[in-house]
Amino acid sequence: MPYYQGKALSIVVRAECGLKVQFPAMHIRKYVTLAGVQGRFCLETVNNKFISLTKVNY
C-alpha cells in the first residue's frame, strides 16, 4: 500500500460521528507499527487547518 511505503500524501479516516476526514499522512506516520495504525486519535483544527493529532486512550 502506498501509505505504508511512505508514498501517500494524505489519508482519509472516518470520525466516530461517521464524517470522513482527510489530512496529511505525515501527521500519522509516527503511529505506524508493523501491525498498521491502531487506536483512537484526537484531531485538533482551527478554521479547518491542522493543529495536532494525539493518540488517546479510552
HTML snippet that shows the backbone in 3Dmol.js (N, CA, C, O; Angstrom):
<script src="https://3Dmol.org/build/3Dmol-min.js"></script>
<div id="view" style="width:600px;height:400px;position:relative"></div>
<script>
const pdb = `
ATOM      1  N   MET A   1       0.837  -1.178   0.000  1.00  0.00           N
ATOM      2  CA  MET A   1       0.000   0.000   0.000  1.00  0.00           C
ATOM      3  C   MET A   1       0.880   1.238   0.000  1.00  0.00           C
ATOM      4  O   MET A   1       1.888   1.280   0.706  1.00  0.00           O
ATOM      5  N   PRO A   2       0.519   2.231  -0.771  1.00  0.00           N
ATOM      6  CA  PRO A   2       1.329   3.446  -0.850  1.00  0.00           C
ATOM      7  C   PRO A   2       1.538   4.137   0.496  1.00  0.00           C
ATOM      8  O   PRO A   2       2.611   4.683   0.751  1.00  0.00           O
ATOM      9  N   TYR A   3       0.512   4.118   1.364  1.00  0.00           N
ATOM     10  CA  TYR A   3       0.666   4.792   2.649  1.00  0.00           C
ATOM     11  C   TYR A   3       1.788   4.170   3.465  1.00  0.00           C
ATOM     12  O   TYR A   3       2.641   4.884   3.992  1.00  0.00           O
ATOM     13  N   TYR A   4       1.795   2.859   3.574  1.00  0.00           N
ATOM     14  CA  TYR A   4       2.790   2.177   4.397  1.00  0.00           C
ATOM     15  C   TYR A   4       4.182   2.246   3.788  1.00  0.00           C
ATOM     16  O   TYR A   4       5.174   2.022   4.483  1.00  0.00           O
ATOM     17  N   GLN A   5       4.268   2.553   2.501  1.00  0.00           N
ATOM     18  CA  GLN A   5       5.557   2.733   1.846  1.00  0.00           C
ATOM     19  C   GLN A   5       6.035   4.176   1.954  1.00  0.00           C
ATOM     20  O   GLN A   5       7.127   4.506   1.491  1.00  0.00           O
ATOM     21  N   GLY A   6       5.221   5.037   2.564  1.00  0.00           N
ATOM     22  CA  GLY A   6       5.591   6.442   2.717  1.00  0.00           C
ATOM     23  C   GLY A   6       5.332   7.277   1.486  1.00  0.00           C
ATOM     24  O   GLY A   6       5.829   8.399   1.394  1.00  0.00           O
ATOM     25  N   LYS A   7       4.566   6.765   0.531  1.00  0.00           N
ATOM     26  CA  LYS A   7       4.314   7.474  -0.723  1.00  0.00           C
ATOM     27  C   LYS A   7       3.030   8.296  -0.710  1.00  0.00           C
ATOM     28  O   LYS A   7       2.884   9.222  -1.508  1.00  0.00           O
ATOM     29  N   ALA A   8       2.103   7.973   0.180  1.00  0.00           N
ATOM     30  CA  ALA A   8       0.823   8.686   0.222  1.00  0.00           C
ATOM     31  C   ALA A   8       1.015  10.070   0.839  1.00  0.00           C
ATOM     32  O   ALA A   8       1.711  10.218   1.844  1.00  0.00           O
ATOM     33  N   LEU A   9       0.402  11.065   0.239  1.00  0.00           N
ATOM     34  CA  LEU A   9       0.496  12.421   0.768  1.00  0.00           C
ATOM     35  C   LEU A   9      -0.601  12.721   1.780  1.00  0.00           C
ATOM     36  O   LEU A   9      -0.414  13.540   2.679  1.00  0.00           O
ATOM     37  N   SER A  10      -1.742  12.058   1.635  1.00  0.00           N
ATOM     38  CA  SER A  10      -2.834  12.282   2.576  1.00  0.00           C
ATOM     39  C   SER A  10      -3.568  10.978   2.840  1.00  0.00           C
ATOM     40  O   SER A  10      -3.470  10.023   2.070  1.00  0.00           O
ATOM     41  N   ILE A  11      -4.299  10.958   3.938  1.00  0.00           N
ATOM     42  CA  ILE A  11      -5.119   9.793   4.266  1.00  0.00           C
ATOM     43  C   ILE A  11      -6.532  10.266   4.574  1.00  0.00           C
ATOM     44  O   ILE A  11      -6.755  11.428   4.915  1.00  0.00           O
ATOM     45  N   VAL A  12      -7.470   9.356   4.450  1.00  0.00           N
ATOM     46  CA  VAL A  12      -8.866   9.632   4.781  1.00  0.00           C
ATOM     47  C   VAL A  12      -9.263   8.670   5.890  1.00  0.00           C
ATOM     48  O   VAL A  12      -9.067   7.460   5.777  1.00  0.00           O
ATOM     49  N   VAL A  13      -9.814   9.211   6.946  1.00  0.00           N
ATOM     50  CA  VAL A  13     -10.267   8.409   8.080  1.00  0.00           C
ATOM     51  C   VAL A  13     -11.733   8.727   8.343  1.00  0.00           C
ATOM     52  O   VAL A  13     -12.266   9.714   7.836  1.00  0.00           O
ATOM     53  N   ARG A  14     -12.370   7.891   9.133  1.00  0.00           N
ATOM     54  CA  ARG A  14     -13.773   8.130   9.479  1.00  0.00           C
ATOM     55  C   ARG A  14     -13.865   8.474  10.962  1.00  0.00           C
ATOM     56  O   ARG A  14     -13.380   7.735  11.818  1.00  0.00           O
ATOM     57  N   ALA A  15     -14.496   9.606  11.246  1.00  0.00           N
ATOM     58  CA  ALA A  15     -14.709  10.043  12.630  1.00  0.00           C
ATOM     59  C   ALA A  15     -15.806   9.196  13.270  1.00  0.00           C
ATOM     60  O   ALA A  15     -16.576   8.536  12.572  1.00  0.00           O
ATOM     61  N   GLU A  16     -15.872   9.216  14.584  1.00  0.00           N
ATOM     62  CA  GLU A  16     -16.897   8.451  15.294  1.00  0.00           C
ATOM     63  C   GLU A  16     -18.306   8.832  14.866  1.00  0.00           C
ATOM     64  O   GLU A  16     -19.214   8.003  14.924  1.00  0.00           O
ATOM     65  N   CYS A  17     -18.503  10.078  14.436  1.00  0.00           N
ATOM     66  CA  CYS A  17     -19.829  10.536  14.009  1.00  0.00           C
ATOM     67  C   CYS A  17     -20.149  10.115  12.580  1.00  0.00           C
ATOM     68  O   CYS A  17     -21.247  10.373  12.087  1.00  0.00           O
ATOM     69  N   GLY A  18     -19.182   9.459  11.904  1.00  0.00           N
ATOM     70  CA  GLY A  18     -19.395   8.986  10.540  1.00  0.00           C
ATOM     71  C   GLY A  18     -18.812   9.888   9.473  1.00  0.00           C
ATOM     72  O   GLY A  18     -18.778   9.508   8.302  1.00  0.00           O
ATOM     73  N   LEU A  19     -18.354  11.064   9.841  1.00  0.00           N
ATOM     74  CA  LEU A  19     -17.785  12.022   8.901  1.00  0.00           C
ATOM     75  C   LEU A  19     -16.424  11.544   8.402  1.00  0.00           C
ATOM     76  O   LEU A  19     -15.604  11.072   9.190  1.00  0.00           O
ATOM     77  N   LYS A  20     -16.180  11.665   7.097  1.00  0.00           N
ATOM     78  CA  LYS A  20     -14.861  11.354   6.550  1.00  0.00           C
ATOM     79  C   LYS A  20     -13.979  12.586   6.687  1.00  0.00           C
ATOM     80  O   LYS A  20     -14.398  13.704   6.391  1.00  0.00           O
ATOM     81  N   VAL A  21     -12.741  12.361   7.145  1.00  0.00           N
ATOM     82  CA  VAL A  21     -11.795  13.447   7.380  1.00  0.00           C
ATOM     83  C   VAL A  21     -10.504  13.123   6.650  1.00  0.00           C
ATOM     84  O   VAL A  21      -9.979  12.016   6.774  1.00  0.00           O
ATOM     85  N   GLN A  22      -9.990  14.076   5.892  1.00  0.00           N
ATOM     86  CA  GLN A  22      -8.732  13.893   5.162  1.00  0.00           C
ATOM     87  C   GLN A  22      -7.695  14.853   5.730  1.00  0.00           C
ATOM     88  O   GLN A  22      -7.981  16.026   5.973  1.00  0.00           O
ATOM     89  N   PHE A  23      -6.479  14.335   5.938  1.00  0.00           N
ATOM     90  CA  PHE A  23      -5.396  15.185   6.412  1.00  0.00           C
ATOM     91  C   PHE A  23      -4.063  14.622   5.933  1.00  0.00           C
ATOM     92  O   PHE A  23      -3.999  13.469   5.506  1.00  0.00           O
ATOM     93  N   PRO A  24      -2.990  15.425   5.996  1.00  0.00           N
ATOM     94  CA  PRO A  24      -1.687  14.979   5.510  1.00  0.00           C
ATOM     95  C   PRO A  24      -1.191  13.732   6.245  1.00  0.00           C
ATOM     96  O   PRO A  24      -1.225  13.672   7.474  1.00  0.00           O
ATOM     97  N   ALA A  25      -0.736  12.752   5.491  1.00  0.00           N
ATOM     98  CA  ALA A  25      -0.285  11.474   6.051  1.00  0.00           C
ATOM     99  C   ALA A  25       0.911  11.633   6.979  1.00  0.00           C
ATOM    100  O   ALA A  25       1.104  10.813   7.877  1.00  0.00           O
ATOM    101  N   MET A  26       1.701  12.650   6.783  1.00  0.00           N
ATOM    102  CA  MET A  26       2.909  12.818   7.607  1.00  0.00           C
ATOM    103  C   MET A  26       2.576  12.934   9.092  1.00  0.00           C
ATOM    104  O   MET A  26       3.421  12.643   9.938  1.00  0.00           O
ATOM    105  N   HIS A  27       1.353  13.358   9.415  1.00  0.00           N
ATOM    106  CA  HIS A  27       0.990  13.549  10.815  1.00  0.00           C
ATOM    107  C   HIS A  27       0.684  12.246  11.543  1.00  0.00           C
ATOM    108  O   HIS A  27       0.677  12.222  12.773  1.00  0.00           O
ATOM    109  N   ILE A  28       0.434  11.171  10.817  1.00  0.00           N
ATOM    110  CA  ILE A  28       0.109   9.898  11.482  1.00  0.00           C
ATOM    111  C   ILE A  28       1.240   8.879  11.356  1.00  0.00           C
ATOM    112  O   ILE A  28       1.175   7.810  11.963  1.00  0.00           O
ATOM    113  N   ARG A  29       2.251   9.189  10.594  1.00  0.00           N
ATOM    114  CA  ARG A  29       3.336   8.226  10.363  1.00  0.00           C
ATOM    115  C   ARG A  29       4.031   7.791  11.641  1.00  0.00           C
ATOM    116  O   ARG A  29       4.495   6.654  11.732  1.00  0.00           O
ATOM    117  N   LYS A  30       4.112   8.671  12.629  1.00  0.00           N
ATOM    118  CA  LYS A  30       4.785   8.281  13.879  1.00  0.00           C
ATOM    119  C   LYS A  30       4.006   7.226  14.655  1.00  0.00           C
ATOM    120  O   LYS A  30       4.535   6.624  15.590  1.00  0.00           O
ATOM    121  N   TYR A  31       2.748   7.000  14.272  1.00  0.00           N
ATOM    122  CA  TYR A  31       1.922   5.998  14.942  1.00  0.00           C
ATOM    123  C   TYR A  31       1.858   4.678  14.179  1.00  0.00           C
ATOM    124  O   TYR A  31       1.182   3.748  14.620  1.00  0.00           O
ATOM    125  N   VAL A  32       2.540   4.580  13.056  1.00  0.00           N
ATOM    126  CA  VAL A  32       2.512   3.358  12.247  1.00  0.00           C
ATOM    127  C   VAL A  32       3.444   2.318  12.866  1.00  0.00           C
ATOM    128  O   VAL A  32       4.603   2.603  13.168  1.00  0.00           O
ATOM    129  N   THR A  33       2.916   1.108  13.048  1.00  0.00           N
ATOM    130  CA  THR A  33       3.710  -0.015  13.538  1.00  0.00           C
ATOM    131  C   THR A  33       3.652  -1.126  12.496  1.00  0.00           C
ATOM    132  O   THR A  33       3.042  -0.957  11.440  1.00  0.00           O
ATOM    133  N   LEU A  34       4.274  -2.240  12.782  1.00  0.00           N
ATOM    134  CA  LEU A  34       4.197  -3.378  11.866  1.00  0.00           C
ATOM    135  C   LEU A  34       2.760  -3.870  11.703  1.00  0.00           C
ATOM    136  O   LEU A  34       2.423  -4.478  10.687  1.00  0.00           O
ATOM    137  N   ALA A  35       1.918  -3.611  12.696  1.00  0.00           N
ATOM    138  CA  ALA A  35       0.505  -4.006  12.637  1.00  0.00           C
ATOM    139  C   ALA A  35      -0.363  -2.950  11.960  1.00  0.00           C
ATOM    140  O   ALA A  35      -1.570  -3.142  11.816  1.00  0.00           O
ATOM    141  N   GLY A  36       0.231  -1.850  11.547  1.00  0.00           N
ATOM    142  CA  GLY A  36      -0.527  -0.762  10.921  1.00  0.00           C
ATOM    143  C   GLY A  36      -0.753   0.358  11.919  1.00  0.00           C
ATOM    144  O   GLY A  36       0.058   0.573  12.819  1.00  0.00           O
ATOM    145  N   VAL A  37      -1.858   1.067  11.756  1.00  0.00           N
ATOM    146  CA  VAL A  37      -2.237   2.139  12.675  1.00  0.00           C
ATOM    147  C   VAL A  37      -3.464   1.671  13.439  1.00  0.00           C
ATOM    148  O   VAL A  37      -4.479   1.315  12.842  1.00  0.00           O
ATOM    149  N   GLN A  38      -3.365   1.672  14.750  1.00  0.00           N
ATOM    150  CA  GLN A  38      -4.482   1.216  15.572  1.00  0.00           C
ATOM    151  C   GLN A  38      -4.732   2.202  16.692  1.00  0.00           C
ATOM    152  O   GLN A  38      -3.804   2.848  17.179  1.00  0.00           O
ATOM    153  N   GLY A  39      -5.976   2.318  17.099  1.00  0.00           N
ATOM    154  CA  GLY A  39      -6.323   3.168  18.222  1.00  0.00           C
ATOM    155  C   GLY A  39      -7.228   4.307  17.823  1.00  0.00           C
ATOM    156  O   GLY A  39      -7.698   4.397  16.688  1.00  0.00           O
ATOM    157  N   ARG A  40      -7.456   5.169  18.785  1.00  0.00           N
ATOM    158  CA  ARG A  40      -8.283   6.356  18.581  1.00  0.00           C
ATOM    159  C   ARG A  40      -7.394   7.580  18.706  1.00  0.00           C
ATOM    160  O   ARG A  40      -6.414   7.597  19.452  1.00  0.00           O
ATOM    161  N   PHE A  41      -7.768   8.603  17.953  1.00  0.00           N
ATOM    162  CA  PHE A  41      -6.957   9.807  17.898  1.00  0.00           C
ATOM    163  C   PHE A  41      -7.834  11.040  18.029  1.00  0.00           C
ATOM    164  O   PHE A  41      -9.004  11.023  17.647  1.00  0.00           O
ATOM    165  N   CYS A  42      -7.271  12.098  18.563  1.00  0.00           N
ATOM    166  CA  CYS A  42      -7.944  13.384  18.660  1.00  0.00           C
ATOM    167  C   CYS A  42      -7.272  14.320  17.657  1.00  0.00           C
ATOM    168  O   CYS A  42      -6.079  14.603  17.762  1.00  0.00           O
ATOM    169  N   LEU A  43      -8.040  14.789  16.699  1.00  0.00           N
ATOM    170  CA  LEU A  43      -7.541  15.709  15.677  1.00  0.00           C
ATOM    171  C   LEU A  43      -7.986  17.111  16.049  1.00  0.00           C
ATOM    172  O   LEU A  43      -9.182  17.373  16.174  1.00  0.00           O
ATOM    173  N   GLU A  44      -7.038  18.008  16.224  1.00  0.00           N
ATOM    174  CA  GLU A  44      -7.351  19.397  16.559  1.00  0.00           C
ATOM    175  C   GLU A  44      -7.123  20.264  15.331  1.00  0.00           C
ATOM    176  O   GLU A  44      -6.072  20.193  14.694  1.00  0.00           O
ATOM    177  N   THR A  45      -8.119  21.084  15.003  1.00  0.00           N
ATOM    178  CA  THR A  45      -8.025  22.001  13.869  1.00  0.00           C
ATOM    179  C   THR A  45      -8.524  23.377  14.285  1.00  0.00           C
ATOM    180  O   THR A  45      -9.266  23.518  15.257  1.00  0.00           O
ATOM    181  N   VAL A  46      -8.108  24.382  13.538  1.00  0.00           N
ATOM    182  CA  VAL A  46      -8.631  25.736  13.674  1.00  0.00           C
ATOM    183  C   VAL A  46      -8.914  26.222  12.266  1.00  0.00           C
ATOM    184  O   VAL A  46      -8.018  26.251  11.422  1.00  0.00           O
ATOM    185  N   ASN A  47     -10.153  26.603  12.009  1.00  0.00           N
ATOM    186  CA  ASN A  47     -10.560  27.045  10.670  1.00  0.00           C
ATOM    187  C   ASN A  47     -10.187  26.016   9.610  1.00  0.00           C
ATOM    188  O   ASN A  47      -9.701  26.370   8.536  1.00  0.00           O
ATOM    189  N   ASN A  48     -10.417  24.736   9.918  1.00  0.00           N
ATOM    190  CA  ASN A  48     -10.120  23.613   9.017  1.00  0.00           C
ATOM    191  C   ASN A  48      -8.636  23.456   8.702  1.00  0.00           C
ATOM    192  O   ASN A  48      -8.284  22.832   7.701  1.00  0.00           O
ATOM    193  N   LYS A  49      -7.769  24.007   9.530  1.00  0.00           N
ATOM    194  CA  LYS A  49      -6.321  23.857   9.364  1.00  0.00           C
ATOM    195  C   LYS A  49      -5.795  22.946  10.470  1.00  0.00           C
ATOM    196  O   LYS A  49      -6.155  23.101  11.637  1.00  0.00           O
ATOM    197  N   PHE A  50      -4.952  22.009  10.098  1.00  0.00           N
ATOM    198  CA  PHE A  50      -4.386  21.040  11.035  1.00  0.00           C
ATOM    199  C   PHE A  50      -3.597  21.748  12.130  1.00  0.00           C
ATOM    200  O   PHE A  50      -2.771  22.617  11.853  1.00  0.00           O
ATOM    201  N   ILE A  51      -3.862  21.366  13.375  1.00  0.00           N
ATOM    202  CA  ILE A  51      -3.094  21.859  14.519  1.00  0.00           C
ATOM    203  C   ILE A  51      -2.317  20.711  15.155  1.00  0.00           C
ATOM    204  O   ILE A  51      -1.103  20.803  15.336  1.00  0.00           O
ATOM    205  N   SER A  52      -3.025  19.619  15.499  1.00  0.00           N
ATOM    206  CA  SER A  52      -2.334  18.496  16.127  1.00  0.00           C
ATOM    207  C   SER A  52      -3.141  17.214  15.989  1.00  0.00           C
ATOM    208  O   SER A  52      -4.345  17.237  15.732  1.00  0.00           O
ATOM    209  N   LEU A  53      -2.449  16.101  16.164  1.00  0.00           N
ATOM    210  CA  LEU A  53      -3.059  14.777  16.186  1.00  0.00           C
ATOM    211  C   LEU A  53      -2.465  14.048  17.378  1.00  0.00           C
ATOM    212  O   LEU A  53      -1.249  13.876  17.466  1.00  0.00           O
ATOM    213  N   THR A  54      -3.321  13.619  18.293  1.00  0.00           N
ATOM    214  CA  THR A  54      -2.875  12.978  19.521  1.00  0.00           C
ATOM    215  C   THR A  54      -3.584  11.652  19.693  1.00  0.00           C
ATOM    216  O   THR A  54      -4.802  11.568  19.536  1.00  0.00           O
ATOM    217  N   LYS A  55      -2.829  10.616  20.016  1.00  0.00           N
ATOM    218  CA  LYS A  55      -3.441   9.321  20.304  1.00  0.00           C
ATOM    219  C   LYS A  55      -4.051   9.396  21.695  1.00  0.00           C
ATOM    220  O   LYS A  55      -3.418   9.877  22.635  1.00  0.00           O
ATOM    221  N   VAL A  56      -5.290   8.915  21.819  1.00  0.00           N
ATOM    222  CA  VAL A  56      -5.983   8.965  23.106  1.00  0.00           C
ATOM    223  C   VAL A  56      -6.281   7.554  23.583  1.00  0.00           C
ATOM    224  O   VAL A  56      -6.451   6.640  22.776  1.00  0.00           O
ATOM    225  N   ASN A  57      -6.344   7.382  24.879  1.00  0.00           N
ATOM    226  CA  ASN A  57      -6.673   6.091  25.486  1.00  0.00           C
ATOM    227  C   ASN A  57      -8.080   6.158  26.045  1.00  0.00           C
ATOM    228  O   ASN A  57      -8.388   7.017  26.871  1.00  0.00           O
ATOM    229  N   TYR A  58      -8.922   5.260  25.601  1.00  0.00           N
ATOM    230  CA  TYR A  58     -10.298   5.186  26.097  1.00  0.00           C
ATOM    231  C   TYR A  58     -10.463   3.947  26.915  1.00  0.00           C
ATOM    232  O   TYR A  58     -11.551   3.689  27.431  1.00  0.00           O
TER     233      TYR A  58
END
`;
const viewer = $3Dmol.createViewer("view");
viewer.addModel(pdb, "pdb");
viewer.setStyle({}, {cartoon: {color: "spectrum"}});
viewer.zoomTo();
viewer.render();
</script>
